[in-house]
């Protein structure tokens, strides 16, 4: 006979207890649940024995064959059964609470494991984004006409120092370098192009051999040089294009000087070429910067910006400032790549570099890098 079929204690009616939902106390184990179940089984077995004995005594009582001591025993067993029922109810409640706590503990552990796995995945994704962002393509587009003769030597010396400075402030960077030396339409060496290389020696050797020569009127073939820049094998997520010139491009809309090609370089629209270069930001980021040497290019830059070209202008009154300027531009491009990683086609703002020192002093993956990751 089961407990549910047992005779109810004399004078009592069956009732149901409402068990409150257990609160999250201390964690429980499998051993705690086993112990709770064992206690319930012991109490139920004792109740079964009492019920069997009570049935035997009730049978004798009905036939009036029960002795005084057996009648007293029946009353005692009835009281004991009432106490056992309460004990069983409490034991079942404890057992249920323990089981719920154990299940909740398992669930919380599972959730914690999932959160930890997700956090580790996020960390790996962030690290991958940083590593990817530190793969940089940087191209220098340099005016190499005769008017640059007084600047070209110091500009070349500064460019040679850029690689060391960039690597020093971004240790572990995967850097590729390219250079386009341009002159004017009709010059024998209209363009001298070195596509992206990782070899510093190859880059420096090509740069050293560039000579300022050629050119006729004030404007130069910057449009043709920009088209050559679009032909380069851009591949890394962080991209930087740095144009250095002392004279504007062809096209009277960009300046007020005598121009052999007032309609611009034949067959090339410099605005289209610059926008095409800018569009490379869809595969990462592109920082486009113009190194201003003279005020002859001011009207041109204003026109570029009015036509939707996002281009920074940085004054290079002294060529020695070029190293810090380009290094800051590289770091800015890395930060933007991290911020836009995973958002194809995201809009990128090209804010002017107002404090190169602040950008440079952070060092590799320091506070500046951390701030970029948190934003």
C-alpha positions as CSV (number, residue, x, y, z in Angstrom):
1,X,0.0,0.0,0.0
2,X,1.4,3.4,-0.9
3,X,1.3,6.5,1.2
4,X,-1.4,8.0,-1.0
5,X,-3.6,5.0,-0.2
6,X,-2.9,5.1,3.5
7,X,-5.6,5.6,6.1
8,X,-5.8,9.2,7.1
9,X,-5.0,9.9,10.8
10,X,-8.1,10.0,12.9
11,X,-9.6,13.5,13.1
12,X,-7.6,14.9,10.2
13,X,-8.4,15.7,6.6
14,X,-6.0,15.6,3.6
15,X,-4.6,19.0,2.8
16,X,-2.2,20.5,0.2
17,X,0.7,22.7,1.0
18,X,1.8,25.6,-1.3
19,X,5.5,25.4,-1.6
20,X,7.0,28.9,-2.2
21,X,9.5,29.2,-5.0
22,X,13.0,28.7,-3.5
23,X,15.4,31.6,-3.4
24,X,18.9,31.4,-4.7
25,X,20.9,30.5,-1.6
26,X,24.1,28.5,-1.5
27,X,24.9,26.2,-4.4
28,X,23.8,22.6,-4.0
29,X,25.4,19.4,-5.3
30,X,24.2,16.0,-6.4
31,X,25.1,14.6,-3.0
32,X,22.7,17.1,-1.4
33,X,19.9,16.0,-3.6
34,X,20.6,12.3,-2.9
35,X,20.6,13.0,0.8
36,X,17.3,14.8,0.6
37,X,15.7,11.9,-1.4
38,X,17.0,9.3,1.0
39,X,15.4,11.1,4.0
40,X,12.1,11.1,2.2
41,X,12.3,7.4,1.4
42,X,13.2,6.6,5.1
43,X,10.2,8.5,6.4
44,X,7.8,7.0,3.8
45,X,9.0,3.5,4.7
46,X,8.4,4.2,8.4
47,X,4.9,5.5,7.6
48,X,4.1,2.3,5.6
49,X,5.1,0.2,8.6
50,X,2.9,2.3,10.9
51,X,-0.1,2.0,8.5
52,X,0.2,-1.7,8.2
53,X,0.3,-2.1,12.0
54,X,-2.7,0.3,12.4
55,X,-4.7,-1.8,9.9
56,X,-4.0,-4.9,11.9
57,X,-5.0,-3.2,15.2
58,X,-8.1,-1.7,13.6
59,X,-9.2,-5.2,12.5
60,X,-8.9,-6.5,16.0
61,X,-10.8,-3.4,17.3
62,X,-13.7,-4.1,15.0
63,X,-14.0,-7.7,16.3
64,X,-13.7,-6.4,19.9
65,X,-10.7,-8.6,20.4
66,X,-8.2,-5.7,20.9
67,X,-6.6,-5.4,24.4
68,X,-6.3,-2.2,26.3
69,X,-2.6,-1.9,25.4
70,X,-3.4,-2.5,21.7
71,X,-6.0,0.2,21.7
72,X,-3.5,2.6,23.3
73,X,-0.9,1.5,20.7
74,X,-3.4,2.4,17.9
75,X,-3.9,5.9,19.3
76,X,-0.1,6.3,19.6
77,X,0.4,5.1,16.0
78,X,-2.2,7.6,14.8
79,X,-0.4,10.5,16.5
80,X,2.9,9.3,15.1
81,X,1.4,9.0,11.6
82,X,0.3,12.6,11.8
83,X,3.9,13.7,12.7
84,X,5.3,11.5,10.0
85,X,3.0,13.0,7.4
86,X,4.3,16.5,8.3
87,X,7.9,15.2,8.2
88,X,7.3,13.6,4.8
89,X,5.8,16.9,3.5
90,X,8.7,18.9,4.7
91,X,11.2,16.3,3.4
92,X,9.5,16.4,-0.1
93,X,9.6,20.2,0.0
94,X,13.3,20.1,0.9
95,X,13.9,17.5,-1.8
96,X,12.0,19.7,-4.4
97,X,13.8,22.8,-3.3
98,X,17.2,21.0,-3.6
99,X,16.4,19.7,-7.0
100,X,15.2,23.1,-8.2
101,X,18.4,24.7,-6.8
102,X,20.5,22.0,-8.4
103,X,18.8,22.5,-11.8
104,X,19.1,26.3,-11.4
105,X,22.8,25.9,-10.5
106,X,23.4,23.8,-13.6
107,X,21.6,26.3,-15.7
108,X,23.5,29.2,-14.3
109,X,26.8,27.3,-14.8
110,X,25.7,26.7,-18.4
111,X,24.9,30.3,-18.9
112,X,28.2,31.3,-17.4
113,X,30.0,28.9,-19.7
114,X,28.1,30.4,-22.7
115,X,28.9,33.9,-21.6
116,X,32.5,33.1,-21.2
117,X,32.7,31.5,-24.6
118,X,31.0,34.5,-26.1
119,X,33.4,36.8,-24.3
120,X,36.3,34.9,-25.5
121,X,34.9,35.0,-29.0
122,X,34.5,38.8,-28.7
123,X,38.0,39.1,-27.5
124,X,39.3,37.1,-30.4
125,X,37.2,39.1,-32.8
126,X,38.6,42.3,-31.4
127,X,42.2,41.1,-31.5
128,X,41.6,40.0,-35.1
129,X,40.2,43.4,-35.9
130,X,43.3,45.1,-34.4
131,X,45.7,42.8,-36.2
132,X,43.8,43.4,-39.5
133,X,43.7,47.1,-38.9
134,X,47.5,47.1,-38.4
135,X,48.0,45.9,-42.0
136,X,48.6,49.2,-43.7
137,X,49.1,50.3,-47.3
138,X,50.6,53.7,-47.6
139,X,51.2,55.5,-50.9
140,X,53.1,58.7,-51.5
141,X,52.1,60.7,-54.6
142,X,54.9,63.3,-55.0
143,X,55.3,66.2,-57.4
144,X,58.7,65.8,-58.9
145,X,58.8,68.7,-61.3
146,X,61.5,71.4,-61.4
147,X,59.6,73.7,-59.0
148,X,60.0,71.1,-56.3
149,X,63.8,71.2,-56.5
150,X,64.2,73.2,-53.3
151,X,61.9,70.8,-51.4
152,X,62.5,67.4,-52.9
153,X,65.7,66.5,-51.1
154,X,64.3,67.3,-47.6
155,X,61.0,65.6,-48.5
156,X,62.8,62.5,-49.6
157,X,64.8,62.4,-46.4
158,X,61.6,62.8,-44.3
159,X,59.9,60.1,-46.2
160,X,62.8,57.7,-45.6
161,X,62.4,58.4,-41.9
162,X,58.6,57.7,-42.0
163,X,58.9,53.9,-42.1
164,X,61.1,53.8,-38.9
165,X,58.7,56.2,-37.1
166,X,55.6,54.4,-38.2
167,X,57.0,51.0,-37.1
168,X,58.2,52.5,-33.8
169,X,54.8,53.8,-32.9
170,X,52.9,50.7,-34.3
171,X,55.1,47.7,-33.4
172,X,54.2,44.5,-35.4
173,X,52.6,46.5,-38.2
174,X,52.3,44.8,-41.6
175,X,53.3,47.7,-43.7
176,X,53.4,48.0,-47.5
177,X,54.7,51.1,-49.2
178,X,54.3,52.6,-52.7
179,X,55.4,55.8,-54.4
180,X,54.3,57.7,-57.5
181,X,56.6,60.5,-58.7
182,X,54.7,62.6,-61.2
183,X,55.6,65.5,-63.5
184,X,53.7,67.1,-66.3
185,X,52.0,66.1,-69.6
186,X,54.7,65.7,-72.3
187,X,57.6,65.1,-69.9
188,X,59.8,62.2,-70.8
189,X,59.3,60.7,-67.3
190,X,55.7,61.7,-66.7
191,X,55.3,59.0,-64.0
192,X,57.7,56.9,-62.0
193,X,55.8,54.3,-60.1
194,X,56.8,51.8,-57.5
195,X,53.8,49.5,-56.6
196,X,53.4,48.3,-53.0
197,X,56.4,46.6,-51.5
198,X,57.3,45.4,-48.0
199,X,61.0,45.9,-48.5
200,X,62.2,49.1,-46.9
201,X,65.5,48.9,-48.9
202,X,63.6,48.7,-52.2
203,X,61.4,51.6,-51.2
204,X,64.3,53.8,-50.2
205,X,66.3,52.9,-53.3
206,X,63.4,54.0,-55.6
207,X,62.8,57.1,-53.6
208,X,66.5,58.1,-53.7
209,X,66.6,57.9,-57.5
210,X,63.7,60.4,-57.9
211,X,64.9,63.7,-59.3
212,X,63.0,67.0,-59.6
213,X,62.8,67.9,-63.3
214,X,60.4,68.9,-66.0
215,X,57.3,70.8,-65.9
216,X,56.4,73.9,-67.9
217,X,53.5,75.9,-66.7
218,X,52.5,76.3,-63.1
219,X,49.9,73.4,-62.9
220,X,51.2,69.8,-63.1
221,X,49.6,66.4,-64.0
222,X,48.2,65.6,-60.5
223,X,45.2,64.1,-62.2
224,X,47.3,61.5,-64.1
225,X,49.2,60.7,-60.9
226,X,45.9,60.1,-59.0
227,X,44.8,57.7,-61.8
228,X,48.1,55.9,-61.3
229,X,47.4,55.7,-57.6
230,X,44.1,54.0,-58.3
231,X,46.0,51.4,-60.3
232,X,48.1,50.4,-57.4
233,X,47.5,47.0,-55.8
234,X,45.7,48.3,-52.7
235,X,44.9,45.3,-50.4
236,X,45.3,46.0,-46.7
237,X,42.3,47.3,-44.7
238,X,44.0,50.5,-43.5
239,X,45.0,52.7,-46.4
240,X,46.7,56.0,-46.5
241,X,47.3,58.2,-49.6
242,X,49.6,61.2,-49.1
243,X,49.9,63.8,-51.9
244,X,52.7,66.2,-51.7
245,X,52.9,69.1,-54.1
246,X,53.7,72.8,-54.5
247,X,51.4,73.4,-57.5
248,X,47.8,72.7,-58.4
249,X,46.4,70.3,-61.0
250,X,45.5,71.3,-64.5
251,X,42.1,72.9,-64.9
252,X,41.1,76.6,-64.5
253,X,38.4,75.7,-62.0
254,X,41.1,74.8,-59.6
255,X,43.4,77.9,-59.8
256,X,43.9,81.2,-61.5
257,X,47.3,80.6,-63.2
258,X,48.3,80.2,-66.8
259,X,47.4,76.7,-67.9
260,X,48.3,74.8,-71.0
261,X,45.4,72.5,-70.3
262,X,42.6,74.8,-68.9
263,X,40.1,71.9,-69.3
264,X,42.2,69.7,-67.1
265,X,44.4,66.7,-68.0
266,X,42.9,65.3,-71.3
267,X,40.8,62.2,-70.8
268,X,41.1,62.3,-67.0
269,X,38.7,63.9,-64.4
270,X,40.7,64.4,-61.2
271,X,37.5,64.6,-59.1
272,X,36.4,61.2,-60.4
273,X,39.8,59.8,-59.7
274,X,39.9,61.2,-56.2
275,X,36.4,59.9,-55.4
276,X,37.5,56.5,-56.8
277,X,40.5,56.5,-54.5
278,X,38.3,57.6,-51.6
279,X,35.8,54.7,-52.4
280,X,38.5,52.2,-51.4
281,X,37.3,52.9,-47.8
282,X,34.5,50.4,-48.6
283,X,37.1,47.6,-48.1
284,X,38.4,49.1,-44.8
285,X,39.4,52.8,-44.5
286,X,41.2,55.3,-46.7
287,X,42.8,58.4,-45.3
288,X,43.5,60.9,-48.0
289,X,45.8,63.8,-47.0
290,X,47.4,66.6,-49.0
291,X,50.7,68.0,-47.9
292,X,50.5,71.8,-48.5
293,X,53.8,73.5,-49.4
294,X,52.6,76.8,-50.9
295,X,49.4,78.7,-51.1
296,X,49.1,78.0,-54.8
297,X,47.2,74.8,-54.0
298,X,44.6,76.4,-51.6
299,X,41.9,77.1,-54.2
300,X,42.3,73.5,-55.5
301,X,41.8,71.9,-52.1
302,X,38.7,74.1,-51.5
303,X,37.3,72.9,-54.8
304,X,38.1,69.3,-54.0
305,X,36.2,69.5,-50.7
306,X,33.3,71.3,-52.3
307,X,33.0,68.5,-54.8
308,X,32.7,65.8,-52.1
309,X,36.3,64.8,-51.8
310,X,37.2,64.1,-48.1
311,X,40.8,65.2,-48.0
312,X,42.8,66.6,-45.1
313,X,45.2,69.4,-45.7
314,X,48.3,69.6,-43.6
315,X,50.8,72.4,-43.8
316,X,54.4,71.4,-44.4
317,X,56.1,74.7,-43.9
318,X,59.2,72.6,-43.0
319,X,59.8,69.3,-44.6
320,X,60.9,67.9,-41.3
321,X,57.3,68.0,-40.1
322,X,56.3,65.5,-42.8
323,X,57.4,62.5,-40.7
324,X,55.1,63.3,-37.8
325,X,52.3,64.2,-40.1
326,X,52.3,60.9,-42.0
327,X,52.8,58.9,-38.9
328,X,49.7,60.5,-37.4
329,X,47.8,59.9,-40.5
330,X,48.7,56.2,-40.4
331,X,47.6,55.8,-36.8
332,X,44.4,57.6,-37.5
333,X,43.7,55.2,-40.4
334,X,44.3,52.3,-38.1
335,X,41.9,53.7,-35.5
336,X,39.2,54.2,-38.1
337,X,39.6,50.7,-39.5
338,X,39.1,49.2,-36.0
339,X,36.0,51.4,-35.4
340,X,34.4,50.5,-38.8
341,X,35.6,46.8,-38.9
342,X,32.7,44.6,-39.6
343,X,30.5,47.4,-41.0
344,X,30.9,47.2,-44.8
345,X,30.3,50.5,-46.5
346,X,30.3,52.4,-43.2
347,X,30.7,56.2,-43.5
348,X,34.1,57.4,-42.5
349,X,34.8,61.0,-41.4
350,X,38.1,62.5,-42.3
351,X,38.6,65.0,-39.5
352,X,41.7,67.2,-39.7
353,X,44.7,66.3,-37.6
354,X,44.7,69.0,-35.0
355,X,47.2,67.5,-32.5
356,X,49.8,65.2,-34.0
357,X,51.6,65.1,-30.7
358,X,48.6,63.6,-28.9
359,X,48.2,60.9,-31.6
360,X,51.9,60.0,-31.5
361,X,52.6,59.9,-27.7
362,X,50.1,57.1,-27.1
363,X,52.5,54.4,-28.5
364,X,51.6,51.0,-29.6
365,X,48.2,49.7,-28.4
366,X,48.2,52.0,-25.5
367,X,45.4,54.2,-24.1
368,X,44.6,55.6,-27.5
369,X,44.1,52.2,-29.0
370,X,42.0,51.1,-26.0
371,X,39.8,54.1,-26.4
372,X,39.2,53.2,-30.0
373,X,38.2,49.7,-29.1
374,X,35.8,50.9,-26.5
375,X,34.1,53.5,-28.6
